[in-house]
Amino acid sequence: MKLPEGVEWALHCALLIAEAPDGMALPRRVLAEHHELPEAYLAKHLQALVRAGLLQATPGPSGGFRLARPASQISVLDVVEAIEGAASPFVCREIRQRGTGAARPEECLRPCAIAAAMAQAHQAWQESLRTVTLDQLVHRVPQTVRKRNRVKFSADR
């Protein structure tokens, strides 16, 4: 499965916001510059996170983005689905019912073995991402990087 770069951007930005000092909103400009991302394109992803209830946007000169709920209550899956949606990446087109090898309709009352395997894999992938929170990811970031980010964000304000 290949996810678009917007998922990576959203996850990294959500992680940076989770690392920000309490009460600090990080401006879109700061988030974009931090990873050398195009600000206008990043804005679309940040707004998707706001619509999903993961971020809060505060307008104005001291505005920016904050987590809408504690980092321990936002999973990686929440962020992925805010950007990409929850649909399975595999779409069964029922080709087993076409061509010279077509199965009869009564043989296709249940999903084929391939569709079932893909659905099972997608469910396992979702369950795995559901168990990882932003809070857990923050604690996986080396302390030296977390400290440097805090200093940088405070200086950028």
Order of alpha helices (4+ residues) and beta strands (2+ residues): alpha-alpha-alpha-beta-beta-alpha-alpha-alpha-alpha
